[in-house]
C-alpha cells in the first residue's frame, strides 16, 4: 500500500512539472520522461509482442536524485506510450534508489532485476549496493520480491561499486553480470549463476581493466553476435587519446570467445561504440525478429545540460540494430521501422557536381536526410553538409579526403563546450550519411553503420535548409534525399 502511495505521489509530481515545462528543446521522436530527469535505459525487453523500455528517472526534479524506474512501451519502436512508474525506492532493499538493471521473461512473468542503492554518508558519497528483483504478470504493475536482496553483498575483493545487473538465460541456468570495481579501483565485470533468479552463486570475474580502461565499468551487457561474444561496458575514468575517449565517460565493447564451463573470456581490444558527445550506458535486447537492438542515454555525465532550466533533462537515443562485420566491428543502424516517422519528402537531387555549395531549403526542426558522396572520382579536399539555421546557427558534418577524418561540429548550434568530435574513417570510394535531426539532437550513421556520432544540440533557430558543400575542389553527390519527420508526442 505504501509503495502504491509513493507511485501516486511521483505521478502527481510529474503532472505538475509537465504543466510548467518549457518545451523549446523537447524532442519530437525520442524517448523522454513526461518531465524532470532521466538517464540510463533499463529493462529493455520484447514482451507479449510489445517493446518495453524502462529508464532511470527522478520524477521530483530536473536534476539526478533518488532513482525510480520510468516506463514506456511501443508496438513498432517508433510510437511510444508512457506507462506508470514501475519502481519507486524507499524499501529496505533499495532505500536510496532503484538503480539500473535489466528485464527477463520468466515463463510469462516479466521480471526486473535492479540495483538497490543505500547511502551511509551521502555528503562523502559513501554507500553500499545490492541486487533485487520485482515481478509483473501484466507488464505494467510490479511487485518487489520478499526475498530481496537476492544478492546482498559483493565479493570480498570488491570496492563499493556493485551495480547494473544484466541477466540472460543460457541452457538451464540464468546468468547475471554486474558492473564492479576492485578495492584498488580497477573496473571489471563479475558473473553470477542461478536456477531460479532468486538464489545466486558467485562464479568469478569475466573481464577487467588492464589499467587503462578506467576505475569502474558501468552498465555491462554480454551477448552473442554473429557467433562471437560481445562484452559491452561503460568505463568511467578513461583518459583521452587523440580523437578517442574524448567524453568524460565512454561506452564501448570487446569482441571475443566465451567458455561458459570455465568462465573464460578471450577478447580483443576495447572499441568505442559511438564517437559523438552524448552516448552512454547502452543496453541491448533481442526482439521478436531476432534482432539485437540497442538504446543509449543521449546525454553525458558532468556535461552542460541546458534543458534543466526548462524543467526536464535527458533522453534516450533512437533504437539501433547491431550487426558484426567480418573484421569484428559492431555496426549500428536504425531499424527499418524508422521510415514510419517520415511525414513529407522534400525535393532532393541525384548525380550532381558541387564546387562550392548547394542548398536544399526546408523548415522545421525534425528532419531526416540521406546522402552519398563519390570520394574516389572527385578532388574536393573537404566535402560535407551544413544544417543551417535561419540566421547564424549551423551544425557541420565534414570529411577530409586527405586525412580521412570525419568531423561533427556542433559548436555553432548551442553547445556550451568545444562542440567538436572526429573519427578516422576507412573509406576510399563512397561516403554515405543517414542523419536524424530532432529539436535538440543529431544522430549520424556513416557508411551503413561503420561509424555513428550522437550529440545533443540546443539551437534557438529553426532550420532554414540543408547545404551540401565542397572546399578546394569539386564534390560529386550521387544522391540526396530529405524528409520532414512527425512529432510522436503531439
C-alpha positions as semicolon CSV with decimal commas, in nm:
position;residue;x (nm);y (nm);z (nm)
1;X;0,000;0,000;0,000
2;X;0,285;0,235;0,087
3;X;0,452;0,162;-0,249
4;X;0,131;0,245;-0,435
5;X;0,101;0,575;-0,249
6;X;0,461;0,663;-0,340
7;X;0,388;0,589;-0,706
8;X;0,080;0,812;-0,698
9;X;0,282;1,093;-0,540
10;X;0,550;1,058;-0,809
11;X;0,292;1,062;-1,089
12;X;0,129;1,374;-0,940
13;X;0,467;1,548;-0,920
14;X;0,532;1,462;-1,284
15;X;0,198;1,603;-1,395
16;X;0,262;1,928;-1,209
17;X;0,612;1,958;-1,355
18;X;0,481;1,887;-1,704
19;X;0,239;2,179;-1,684
20;X;0,522;2,421;-1,602
21;X;0,778;2,286;-1,850
22;X;0,936;2,489;-2,131
23;X;0,911;2,275;-2,446
24;X;1,154;2,464;-2,673
25;X;1,406;2,174;-2,677
26;X;1,164;1,885;-2,619
27;X;1,240;1,606;-2,861
28;X;0,980;1,501;-3,116
29;X;1,051;1,130;-3,167
30;X;1,282;1,018;-2,886
31;X;1,202;0,858;-2,552
32;X;1,190;1,112;-2,269
33;X;1,014;1,124;-1,934
34;X;0,697;1,337;-1,924
35;X;0,907;1,586;-1,723
36;X;1,212;1,608;-1,498
37;X;1,524;1,388;-1,507
38;X;1,610;1,063;-1,686
39;X;1,937;0,880;-1,754
40;X;2,021;0,513;-1,826
41;X;1,793;0,286;-2,027
42;X;1,691;-0,015;-1,816
43;X;1,496;-0,336;-1,858
44;X;1,483;-0,346;-2,238
45;X;1,263;-0,635;-2,345
46;X;1,023;-0,758;-2,612
47;X;0,736;-0,893;-2,402
48;X;0,389;-1,006;-2,517
49;X;0,450;-0,868;-2,868
50;X;0,540;-0,520;-2,741
51;X;0,864;-0,332;-2,687
52;X;0,921;-0,221;-2,327
53;X;1,184;0,034;-2,229
54;X;1,242;0,139;-1,869
55;X;1,475;0,421;-1,769
56;X;1,640;0,577;-1,466
57;X;1,415;0,859;-1,357
58;X;1,380;1,127;-1,091
59;X;1,015;1,239;-1,106
60;X;1,055;1,517;-0,849
61;X;1,333;1,723;-1,004
62;X;1,517;1,803;-1,327
63;X;1,844;1,700;-1,157
64;X;1,962;1,349;-1,073
65;X;1,821;1,222;-0,744
66;X;1,670;0,909;-0,586
67;X;1,627;0,683;-0,886
68;X;1,288;0,547;-0,991
69;X;1,216;0,334;-1,299
70;X;1,018;0,517;-1,566
71;X;0,844;0,308;-1,832
72;X;0,731;0,332;-2,194
73;X;0,609;0,073;-2,443
74;X;0,558;0,050;-2,819
75;X;0,433;-0,188;-3,083
76;X;0,668;-0,061;-3,356
77;X;0,980;0,102;-3,195
78;X;0,854;0,440;-3,321
79;X;0,531;0,535;-3,142
80;X;0,581;0,523;-2,764
81;X;0,329;0,534;-2,479
82;X;0,413;0,647;-2,128
83;X;0,314;0,398;-1,858
84;X;0,300;0,441;-1,478
85;X;0,630;0,450;-1,292
86;X;0,738;0,089;-1,244
87;X;0,968;0,106;-0,940
88;X;0,998;0,356;-0,655
89;X;1,276;0,346;-0,393
90;X;1,245;0,352;-0,018
91;X;1,212;-0,011;0,089
92;X;1,474;-0,187;0,299
93;X;1,628;-0,336;-0,016
94;X;1,654;-0,007;-0,210
95;X;1,630;0,274;0,044
96;X;1,801;0,547;-0,162
97;X;1,744;0,439;-0,519
98;X;1,634;0,174;-0,766
99;X;1,943;0,184;-0,986
100;X;1,992;0,036;-1,334
101;X;1,927;-0,323;-1,432
102;X;1,757;-0,549;-1,683
103;X;1,442;-0,748;-1,757
104;X;1,365;-1,110;-1,848
105;X;1,057;-1,311;-1,939
106;X;1,040;-1,589;-1,681
107;X;0,771;-1,819;-1,824
108;X;0,532;-1,531;-1,886
109;X;0,624;-1,333;-1,577
110;X;0,811;-1,011;-1,655
111;X;1,094;-0,987;-1,402
112;X;1,304;-0,677;-1,339
113;X;1,649;-0,721;-1,185
114;X;1,790;-0,398;-1,043
115;X;2,040;-0,246;-0,801
116;X;1,934;-0,114;-0,463
117;X;2,134;0,192;-0,356
118;X;2,197;0,278;0,012
119;X;2,384;0,581;0,147
120;X;2,598;0,550;0,456
121;X;2,720;0,911;0,426
122;X;2,564;1,097;0,135
123;X;2,787;1,406;0,161
124;X;3,100;1,191;0,135
125;X;2,938;0,963;-0,126
126;X;2,985;0,653;0,090
127;X;2,731;0,387;0,004
128;X;2,663;0,019;-0,047
129;X;2,467;-0,159;-0,322
130;X;2,277;-0,486;-0,361
131;X;2,072;-0,666;-0,627
132;X;1,695;-0,712;-0,622
133;X;1,404;-0,840;-0,831
134;X;1,047;-0,729;-0,898
135;X;0,783;-0,917;-1,097
136;X;0,472;-0,845;-1,303
137;X;0,210;-1,055;-1,479
138;X;0,069;-0,770;-1,692
139;X;0,397;-0,593;-1,771
140;X;0,276;-0,272;-1,604
141;X;0,235;-0,323;-1,228
142;X;0,539;-0,461;-1,042
143;X;0,582;-0,618;-0,701
144;X;0,918;-0,639;-0,528
145;X;1,019;-0,984;-0,405
146;X;1,003;-1,069;-0,036
147;X;1,341;-1,239;-0,089
148;X;1,518;-0,910;-0,170
149;X;1,805;-0,854;-0,179
150;X;1,874;-1,163;-0,389
151;X;2,245;-1,070;-0,389
152;X;2,317;-0,886;-0,067
153;X;2,691;-0,816;-0,082
154;X;2,965;-0,808;-0,346
155;X;3,272;-1,036;-0,348
156;X;3,528;-0,972;-0,075
157;X;3,780;-0,811;-0,311
158;X;3,526;-0,553;-0,432
159;X;3,501;-0,187;-0,358
160;X;3,156;-0,036;-0,302
161;X;3,073;-0,005;-0,676
162;X;2,845;-0,305;-0,741
163;X;2,559;-0,232;-0,980
164;X;2,370;-0,257;-1,310
165;X;2,286;-0,631;-1,334
166;X;2,227;-0,774;-1,682
167;X;2,053;-1,114;-1,677
168;X;2,001;-1,371;-1,952
169;X;1,925;-1,741;-1,984
170;X;2,172;-1,994;-2,125
171;X;2,083;-2,361;-2,120
172;X;1,905;-2,444;-1,796
173;X;2,053;-2,157;-1,596
174;X;2,019;-1,783;-1,550
175;X;2,337;-1,575;-1,567
176;X;2,394;-1,225;-1,431
177;X;2,684;-0,992;-1,492
178;X;2,735;-0,689;-1,269
179;X;2,946;-0,376;-1,313
180;X;3,208;-0,366;-1,043
181;X;3,537;-0,222;-0,921
182;X;3,804;-0,376;-0,702
183;X;3,930;-0,218;-0,382
184;X;4,222;-0,094;-0,596
185;X;3,975;0,084;-0,831
186;X;4,015;-0,147;-1,127
187;X;3,699;-0,162;-1,337
188;X;3,565;-0,509;-1,411
189;X;3,259;-0,726;-1,482
190;X;3,172;-1,016;-1,250
191;X;2,940;-1,314;-1,304
192;X;2,669;-1,493;-1,102
193;X;2,461;-1,802;-1,183
194;X;2,112;-1,912;-1,069
195;X;1,844;-2,171;-1,140
196;X;1,551;-1,956;-1,025
197;X;1,650;-1,582;-1,032
198;X;1,648;-1,578;-0,651
199;X;1,939;-1,791;-0,529
200;X;2,261;-1,668;-0,694
201;X;2,607;-1,826;-0,687
202;X;2,916;-1,614;-0,749
203;X;3,116;-1,753;-1,043
204;X;3,403;-1,507;-1,087
205;X;3,547;-1,227;-1,299
206;X;3,453;-1,221;-1,669
207;X;3,687;-0,936;-1,771
208;X;3,866;-0,643;-1,610
209;X;4,066;-0,333;-1,696
210;X;4,431;-0,367;-1,785
211;X;4,493;-0,037;-1,608
212;X;4,391;0,187;-1,899
213;X;4,016;0,121;-1,904
214;X;3,900;0,316;-1,602
215;X;3,819;0,267;-1,235
216;X;3,460;0,139;-1,277
217;X;3,274;-0,049;-1,553
218;X;2,910;0,056;-1,554
219;X;2,609;-0,091;-1,738
220;X;2,763;-0,415;-1,870
221;X;2,595;-0,629;-2,135
222;X;2,709;-0,970;-2,261
223;X;2,562;-1,129;-2,573
224;X;2,635;-1,327;-2,886
225;X;2,654;-1,157;-3,225
226;X;2,738;-1,349;-3,542
227;X;2,897;-1,632;-3,344
228;X;3,118;-1,405;-3,133
229;X;3,071;-1,296;-2,772
230;X;3,035;-0,921;-2,717
231;X;3,104;-0,753;-2,384
232;X;2,957;-0,404;-2,377
233;X;3,066;-0,173;-2,092
234;X;3,065;0,195;-1,997
235;X;3,401;0,265;-1,829
236;X;3,448;0,563;-1,603
237;X;3,788;0,727;-1,579
238;X;3,950;0,658;-1,918
239;X;4,199;0,913;-2,049
240;X;4,161;1,072;-2,393
241;X;4,387;0,950;-2,674
242;X;4,374;1,192;-2,968
243;X;4,023;1,172;-3,114
244;X;3,936;0,872;-2,897
245;X;3,776;0,877;-2,550
246;X;3,705;1,250;-2,565
247;X;3,396;1,232;-2,346
248;X;3,407;1,236;-1,968
249;X;3,290;0,874;-1,970
250;X;3,282;0,618;-2,252
251;X;3,077;0,331;-2,389
252;X;3,246;0,059;-2,590
253;X;3,291;-0,312;-2,644
254;X;3,521;-0,612;-2,657
255;X;3,478;-0,898;-2,908
256;X;3,588;-1,249;-2,820
257;X;3,513;-1,613;-2,744
258;X;3,350;-1,727;-2,421
259;X;3,354;-2,067;-2,249
260;X;3,064;-2,097;-2,003
261;X;3,207;-2,407;-1,839
262;X;3,533;-2,238;-1,743
263;X;3,411;-1,877;-1,730
264;X;3,690;-1,794;-1,971
265;X;3,654;-1,489;-2,196
266;X;3,930;-1,435;-2,453
267;X;3,879;-1,099;-2,619
268;X;4,035;-0,827;-2,832
269;X;4,080;-0,454;-2,775
270;X;3,829;-0,202;-2,640
271;X;3,647;-0,009;-2,916
272;X;3,424;0,296;-2,872
273;X;3,069;0,232;-2,987
274;X;2,983;0,591;-3,084
275;X;3,205;0,893;-3,143
276;X;2,972;1,181;-3,062
277;X;2,930;1,380;-2,740
278;X;2,624;1,216;-2,583
279;X;2,607;0,837;-2,583
280;X;2,635;0,637;-2,263
281;X;2,501;0,342;-2,059
282;X;2,397;0,141;-2,366
283;X;2,184;-0,169;-2,322
284;X;2,061;-0,425;-2,576
285;X;1,792;-0,690;-2,617
286;X;1,662;-0,939;-2,872
287;X;1,328;-0,858;-3,032
288;X;1,070;-1,087;-3,191
289;X;1,258;-1,084;-3,522
290;X;1,583;-1,194;-3,359
291;X;1,743;-0,850;-3,399
292;X;1,990;-0,728;-3,139
293;X;1,864;-0,375;-3,063
294;X;2,038;-0,112;-2,851
295;X;1,935;0,208;-2,676
296;X;2,170;0,453;-2,507
297;X;2,135;0,754;-2,281
298;X;2,161;1,061;-2,506
299;X;2,344;1,281;-2,256
300;X;2,674;1,267;-2,067
301;X;2,764;1,298;-1,700
302;X;2,923;1,628;-1,594
303;X;2,839;1,798;-1,924
304;X;2,626;2,113;-1,972
305;X;2,255;2,026;-1,980
306;X;2,063;2,341;-2,082
307;X;1,720;2,179;-2,060
308;X;1,741;2,172;-1,681
309;X;1,630;2,534;-1,675
310;X;1,325;2,422;-1,875
311;X;1,208;2,166;-1,618
312;X;1,338;1,847;-1,775
313;X;1,662;1,670;-1,864
314;X;1,768;1,360;-2,051
315;X;1,655;1,140;-2,339
316;X;1,732;0,807;-2,499
317;X;1,878;0,756;-2,845
318;X;1,690;0,614;-3,137
319;X;1,690;0,233;-3,135
320;X;1,979;0,082;-3,327
321;X;2,017;-0,263;-3,478
322;X;2,360;-0,413;-3,405
323;X;2,548;-0,631;-3,653
324;X;2,905;-0,760;-3,654
325;X;3,132;-0,708;-3,952
326;X;3,380;-0,963;-4,085
327;X;3,663;-0,774;-3,914
328;X;3,484;-0,786;-3,576
329;X;3,350;-0,430;-3,568
330;X;3,000;-0,354;-3,445
331;X;2,784;-0,165;-3,694
332;X;2,478;0,026;-3,574
333;X;2,186;0,127;-3,796
334;X;1,831;0,249;-3,739
335;X;1,571;-0,029;-3,767
336;X;1,358;-0,031;-4,080
337;X;1,059;0,091;-3,876
338;X;1,211;0,441;-3,861
339;X;1,062;0,517;-4,203
340;X;0,728;0,540;-4,019
341;X;0,847;0,878;-3,891
342;X;0,854;1,026;-4,239
343;X;0,577;1,279;-4,289
344;X;0,669;1,451;-4,615
345;X;0,956;1,422;-4,863
346;X;1,136;1,735;-4,978
347;X;1,268;1,752;-5,334
348;X;1,623;1,619;-5,340
349;X;1,864;1,551;-5,625
350;X;2,088;1,288;-5,780
351;X;2,418;1,284;-5,971
352;X;2,522;1,644;-5,901
353;X;2,860;1,815;-5,906
354;X;2,909;2,072;-5,629
355;X;3,202;2,310;-5,648
356;X;3,109;2,540;-5,359
357;X;2,765;2,475;-5,212
358;X;2,408;2,374;-5,293
359;X;2,119;2,443;-5,055
360;X;1,803;2,239;-5,015
361;X;1,559;2,462;-4,830
362;X;1,334;2,317;-4,560
363;X;1,168;2,440;-4,242
364;X;1,113;2,290;-3,901
365;X;1,335;2,110;-3,653
366;X;1,252;1,742;-3,715
367;X;1,414;1,605;-4,030
368;X;1,597;1,306;-4,174
369;X;1,828;1,316;-4,472
370;X;2,035;1,063;-4,663
371;X;2,318;1,142;-4,898
372;X;2,609;0,971;-5,070
373;X;2,932;1,135;-5,190
374;X;3,161;0,984;-5,453
375;X;3,502;1,008;-5,286
376;X;3,711;0,828;-5,545
377;X;3,633;1,025;-5,860
378;X;3,625;1,386;-5,735
379;X;3,901;1,604;-5,596
380;X;3,746;1,819;-5,321
381;X;3,975;1,819;-5,019
382;X;3,676;1,865;-4,787
383;X;3,312;1,785;-4,855
384;X;3,016;1,777;-4,626
385;X;2,682;1,907;-4,503
386;X;2,574;2,217;-4,314
387;X;2,243;2,205;-4,129
388;X;2,174;2,577;-4,139
389;X;1,956;2,784;-3,909
390;X;1,764;3,085;-4,032
391;X;2,032;3,328;-3,911
392;X;2,376;3,225;-3,787
393;X;2,343;2,883;-3,629
394;X;2,465;2,572;-3,807
395;X;2,578;2,215;-3,745
396;X;2,851;2,092;-3,978
397;X;2,937;1,740;-4,097
398;X;3,258;1,723;-4,297
399;X;3,501;1,469;-4,441
400;X;3,865;1,544;-4,522
401;X;3,975;1,325;-4,814
402;X;4,345;1,375;-4,740
403;X;4,339;1,282;-4,371
404;X;4,035;1,051;-4,378
405;X;3,891;1,238;-4,078
406;X;3,514;1,283;-4,045
407;X;3,406;1,565;-3,813
408;X;3,083;1,659;-3,639
409;X;3,091;2,027;-3,541
410;X;2,811;2,139;-3,306
411;X;2,997;2,445;-3,178
412;X;2,760;2,681;-3,360
413;X;2,437;2,513;-3,253
414;X;2,401;2,596;-2,887
415;X;2,650;2,368;-2,710
416;X;2,849;2,513;-2,421
417;X;3,167;2,311;-2,475
418;X;3,411;2,262;-2,763
419;X;3,129;2,108;-2,967
420;X;3,356;1,905;-3,197
421;X;3,410;1,531;-3,233
422;X;3,608;1,348;-3,504
423;X;3,675;0,995;-3,622
424;X;3,912;0,836;-3,875
425;X;3,717;0,654;-4,148
426;X;3,829;0,369;-4,368
427;X;3,672;0,469;-4,700
428;X;3,813;0,521;-5,049
429;X;3,504;0,501;-5,271
430;X;3,177;0,643;-5,137
431;X;3,074;0,823;-4,819
432;X;2,712;0,767;-4,720
433;X;2,533;0,953;-4,442
434;X;2,194;0,897;-4,281
435;X;2,119;1,176;-4,036
436;X;1,833;1,232;-3,791
437;X;1,776;1,583;-3,654
438;X;1,542;1,640;-3,361
439;X;1,483;1,965;-3,174
440;X;1,790;1,916;-2,957
441;X;1,980;1,621;-3,102
442;X;2,164;1,489;-3,403
443;X;2,238;1,122;-3,480
444;X;2,471;1,046;-3,770
445;X;2,504;0,699;-3,926
446;X;2,808;0,679;-4,155
447;X;2,862;0,422;-4,430
448;X;2,573;0,194;-4,328
449;X;2,678;0,196;-3,963
450;X;3,056;0,177;-3,996
451;X;3,058;0,467;-3,751
452;X;2,799;0,670;-3,563
453;X;2,807;1,009;-3,392
454;X;2,539;1,113;-3,143
455;X;2,522;1,459;-2,985
456;X;2,280;1,695;-2,818
457;X;2,245;2,040;-2,974
458;X;2,044;2,336;-2,847
459;X;1,969;2,566;-3,143
460;X;1,746;2,866;-3,092
461;X;1,671;2,898;-3,464
462;X;1,451;2,685;-3,687
463;X;1,625;2,503;-3,970
464;X;1,648;2,705;-4,290
465;X;1,794;2,430;-4,505
466;X;2,049;2,154;-4,555
467;X;2,350;2,265;-4,759
468;X;2,593;2,039;-4,942
469;X;2,938;2,197;-4,973
470;X;3,286;2,134;-5,116
471;X;3,619;2,304;-5,043
472;X;3,934;2,308;-5,258
473;X;3,781;2,119;-5,545
474;X;3,460;1,959;-5,666
475;X;3,241;1,703;-5,490
476;X;3,013;1,459;-5,668
477;X;2,687;1,383;-5,487
478;X;2,540;1,053;-5,601
479;X;2,210;1,118;-5,423
480;X;2,045;1,343;-5,166
481;X;1,703;1,282;-5,010
482;X;1,531;1,469;-4,727
483;X;1,216;1,412;-4,520
484;X;1,024;1,607;-4,261
485;X;0,953;1,385;-3,960
486;X;0,647;1,377;-3,737
487;X;0,631;1,452;-3,367
488;X;0,512;1,132;-3,197
489;X;0,436;1,314;-2,871
490;X;0,189;1,563;-3,021
